[in-house]
Amino acid sequence: MSQAPARASWLGRLRPDWYVVLIFGMMLAATLAPARGAAAPVFEWTTRIAIGFVFFLHGARLSREAVIGGLVHWRLHLVVLSATYLLFPLACLGLAALPAWITPPALASGIIFLGCLPSTIQSSIGFTAIARGNVAAAVAAASASNLLGVALTPLLVGLTLHAQGAASPDAIQAIVLQLLVPFVAGQALRRWIGGWVTKQAKLLSLVDRGAILLVVYTAFSGAVVEGVWSRIGALDLVRLTILCAVLLAIVLAATWGAARALRFSREDEIAIVFCGSKKSLASGAPMAGLLFPTATAGIAILPLMLFHQIQLMACAVIAQRYAARDLGAESG
C-alpha cells in the first residue's frame, strides 16, 4: 500500500507546471497576434516598468538575515555558487560551440544566457524540503544566488556573449541600472514594507507572474515580426530539448559527485543538488527582455523555458527518491 501513494505522488509532480503551459500560451499568442506598429513601443515600455517593479519586489522579499545567517556554512555555498556561476556557464559554452547539426546556431546565445542565470528560490527550497534535506542551507544558498545574480548575470552575459555581439556594454549598463537599482531600493525599504509584502504574498505573486507573461509576449512579438519561425523549426526544438536534458544531467551528476567527494552530510548533499542544478525563469525572463534586442529576446528565452520544465520534472522524481530512501532507512 505504501508504494502506490508514493508512486502517485511523484507521478503527480511529473505533470506540466500550468504556469509554464501559460507561458508557452503567450508564445503562441505572440505568434498568432504579435504586437506590431504603434502597439510595439507601448508594450516595450510597459514591460520595462513591470520588470523594474518585479525586481523591486524581489529586493523587498529577500531576507538579508537569512542569507547572512546561512553564510557560516561557506563550503556548501561555495559549491552551489560554483555550480551556478562557473560549471553552468562553462557547460553551456561547450554546448553552444557544438556543430550546427547538434546545436542550432540561432539558439546558441540563448543556451549561453541560460548558463549565466541565478538559481531558483521556491523550487530549490521546496524540493530540498520534500527530500528531507537541509532546508535552512537551501534558503540561504538560493537567496545568495539571487542576490549575487542581479550583478553577476549581466557581467557573465557580457563576458560570454560580447564576441557574438549579443550584449553590448550599453546593454549591460542598462540591465544593471534597470534591475539593480529597483532591487537595491526594495532591499533598502524592506524594513518598512517587508511585513506588508509578506502578508500580500499571493497578490504580489500574481503581479510577479503577470509581468513575466508580459515579458514573454513582448519578446516573442518582436521575434515573430522579425521572422523567428523561419529560422527555427520543429527539429531545432527537439534538439534543444535534448541539449537541455543533457545539461541538467551533467550538473546533477557534478553537484552530487562534489557533495560526496567533499564528504558533506546527506542533508547538505540534498541542498547542494537542488540549489546547484536550477536556473530561474522568474529572473531570466525579465533579464532577457532588457539585455537582448527585441528581435532576439524571444529566441533567447526558449532554452530557459524548456530547461525550466525539465528541471521541475526531473527534480520531482529525485526528491521523492531521496525521501523514500530516508523513510526506508527509518522503517528498517
Backbone hydrogen bonds, N-H to C=O, Kabsch-Sander energy under -0.5 kcal/mol:
donor,donor_aa,acceptor,acceptor_aa,energy
6,A,2,S,-1.3
7,R,3,Q,-2.7
8,A,4,A,-2.7
9,S,5,P,-2.2
10,W,6,A,-2.2
11,L,7,R,-2.2
12,G,8,A,-1.9
13,R,9,S,-1.3
14,L,10,W,-0.6
14,L,11,L,-0.7
15,R,12,G,-1.0
18,W,16,P,-0.5
20,V,17,D,-0.5
21,V,17,D,-2.0
22,L,18,W,-2.1
23,I,19,Y,-1.9
24,F,20,V,-2.3
25,G,21,V,-1.8
26,M,22,L,-1.7
27,M,23,I,-1.6
28,L,24,F,-2.0
29,A,25,G,-2.5
30,A,26,M,-2.5
31,T,27,M,-1.6
32,L,28,L,-2.3
33,A,29,A,-3.2
36,R,34,P,-0.6
39,A,36,R,-1.5
40,A,37,G,-0.8
42,V,38,A,-0.8
43,F,39,A,-2.3
44,E,40,A,-2.3
45,W,41,P,-2.4
46,T,42,V,-2.3
47,T,43,F,-2.4
48,R,44,E,-2.0
49,I,45,W,-2.1
50,A,46,T,-2.4
51,I,47,T,-2.6
52,G,48,R,-2.2
53,F,49,I,-2.1
54,V,50,A,-2.4
55,F,51,I,-2.3
56,F,52,G,-1.7
57,L,53,F,-2.2
58,H,54,V,-2.2
59,G,55,F,-2.0
60,A,56,F,-1.9
61,R,57,L,-2.0
62,L,58,H,-2.2
64,R,62,L,-0.7
67,V,63,S,-1.5
68,I,64,R,-3.0
69,G,65,E,-2.8
70,G,66,A,-1.6
71,L,67,V,-1.1
71,L,68,I,-0.5
72,V,69,G,-0.7
73,H,70,G,-1.9
74,W,72,V,-1.3
77,H,73,H,-1.8
78,L,74,W,-2.4
79,V,75,R,-1.8
80,V,76,L,-2.3
81,L,77,H,-2.8
82,S,78,L,-2.0
83,A,79,V,-2.1
84,T,80,V,-2.4
85,Y,81,L,-2.9
86,L,82,S,-1.4
87,L,82,S,-2.6
88,F,83,A,-2.2
90,L,86,L,-2.0
91,A,87,L,-2.9
92,C,88,F,-2.7
93,L,89,P,-2.4
94,G,90,L,-2.1
95,L,91,A,-2.3
96,A,92,C,-2.6
97,A,93,L,-1.2
98,L,95,L,-1.2
102,I,99,P,-2.1
103,T,99,P,-2.5
107,L,104,P,-1.9
108,A,104,P,-0.5
108,A,105,P,-1.0
111,I,107,L,-1.9
112,I,108,A,-2.2
113,F,109,S,-2.6
114,L,110,G,-2.2
115,G,111,I,-1.6
116,C,112,I,-0.8
116,C,113,F,-1.0
117,L,114,L,-1.3
125,I,121,I,-2.3
126,G,122,Q,-2.8
127,F,123,S,-2.7
128,T,124,S,-1.7
129,A,125,I,-2.3
130,I,126,G,-2.2
131,A,127,F,-2.3
132,R,129,A,-1.1
133,G,128,T,-3.0
134,N,267,E,-2.1
135,V,133,G,-1.4
138,A,134,N,-1.9
139,V,135,V,-2.7
140,A,136,A,-2.0
141,A,137,A,-3.0
142,A,138,A,-2.7
143,S,139,V,-2.0
144,A,140,A,-2.6
145,S,141,A,-2.2
146,N,142,A,-1.8
147,L,143,S,-2.5
148,L,144,A,-2.6
149,G,145,S,-1.9
150,V,146,N,-1.2
151,A,148,L,-1.1
152,L,148,L,-3.3
153,T,149,G,-1.8
155,L,151,A,-1.3
156,L,152,L,-3.0
157,V,153,T,-2.8
158,G,154,P,-2.2
159,L,155,L,-2.1
160,T,156,L,-2.8
161,L,157,V,-2.4
162,H,158,G,-1.1
164,Q,161,L,-1.0
165,G,161,L,-0.5
165,G,162,H,-1.3
166,A,161,L,-1.6
167,A,161,L,-0.5
172,I,168,S,-2.2
173,Q,169,P,-2.4
174,A,170,D,-2.3
175,I,171,A,-2.4
176,V,172,I,-2.1
177,L,173,Q,-2.3
178,Q,174,A,-2.7
179,L,175,I,-1.8
180,L,175,I,-0.5
180,L,176,V,-2.2
181,V,176,V,-0.8
181,V,177,L,-0.8
183,F,179,L,-1.9
184,V,180,L,-3.0
185,A,181,V,-2.3
186,G,182,P,-2.3
187,Q,183,F,-2.2
188,A,184,V,-2.7
189,L,185,A,-1.9
190,R,186,G,-0.6
190,R,187,Q,-0.7
192,W,189,L,-1.3
193,I,189,L,-2.6
194,G,190,R,-2.5
197,V,193,I,-2.7
198,T,194,G,-2.2
199,K,195,G,-2.1
200,Q,196,W,-1.9
201,A,198,T,-1.2
204,L,200,Q,-2.8
205,S,201,A,-1.9
206,L,202,K,-1.6
207,V,203,L,-1.7
208,D,204,L,-2.7
209,R,205,S,-2.7
210,G,206,L,-2.6
211,A,207,V,-2.1
212,I,208,D,-1.5
213,L,209,R,-2.2
214,L,210,G,-2.0
215,V,211,A,-2.2
216,V,212,I,-2.6
217,Y,213,L,-2.4
218,T,214,L,-2.6
219,A,215,V,-2.8
220,F,216,V,-2.6
221,S,217,Y,-2.1
222,G,218,T,-1.9
223,A,219,A,-1.9
224,V,220,F,-2.9
225,V,221,S,-2.4
226,E,222,G,-1.4
227,G,224,V,-1.7
228,V,223,A,-1.8
230,S,227,G,-1.2
231,R,228,V,-1.6
232,I,228,V,-1.4
237,L,233,G,-1.6
238,V,234,A,-2.0
239,R,235,L,-2.5
240,L,236,D,-2.4
241,T,237,L,-2.2
242,I,238,V,-2.0
243,L,239,R,-2.4
244,C,240,L,-2.5
245,A,241,T,-2.0
246,V,242,I,-2.5
247,L,243,L,-2.6
248,L,244,C,-2.3
249,A,245,A,-2.2
250,I,246,V,-2.4
251,V,247,L,-2.2
252,L,248,L,-2.8
253,A,249,A,-2.4
254,A,250,I,-2.2
255,T,251,V,-2.9
256,W,252,L,-2.3
257,G,253,A,-2.6
258,A,254,A,-2.6
259,A,255,T,-2.2
260,R,256,W,-2.0
261,A,257,G,-2.8
262,L,258,A,-2.3
263,R,260,R,-1.3
264,F,259,A,-2.4
269,E,265,S,-2.6
270,I,266,R,-2.0
271,A,267,E,-1.6
272,I,268,D,-2.5
273,V,269,E,-2.6
274,F,270,I,-2.3
275,C,271,A,-2.4
276,G,272,I,-2.3
277,S,273,V,-0.7
278,K,275,C,-0.5
280,S,118,P,-2.3
281,L,279,K,-0.6
284,G,280,S,-2.1
285,A,281,L,-2.3
287,M,283,S,-1.8
288,A,284,G,-2.6
289,G,285,A,-1.9
290,L,286,P,-1.1
290,L,287,M,-0.6
291,L,287,M,-3.0
292,F,288,A,-2.0
296,T,293,P,-1.5
297,A,293,P,-1.8
298,G,219,A,-0.9
298,G,294,T,-0.6
300,A,296,T,-2.2
301,I,297,A,-1.4
302,L,299,I,-1.0
305,M,301,I,-2.4
306,L,302,L,-2.1
307,F,303,P,-2.8
308,H,304,L,-2.5
309,Q,305,M,-1.4
310,I,306,L,-2.2
311,Q,307,F,-2.8
312,L,308,H,-1.7
313,M,309,Q,-2.0
314,A,310,I,-2.6
315,C,311,Q,-2.3
316,A,312,L,-1.5
317,V,313,M,-1.4
318,I,314,A,-2.1
319,A,315,C,-2.7
320,Q,316,A,-1.8
321,R,317,V,-1.9
322,Y,318,I,-2.4
323,A,319,A,-2.4
324,A,320,Q,-2.5
325,R,321,R,-2.1
326,D,322,Y,-1.9
327,L,323,A,-2.4
328,G,324,A,-2.4
329,A,325,R,-2.4
330,E,326,D,-2.3
331,S,327,L,-2.3
332,G,328,G,-1.9
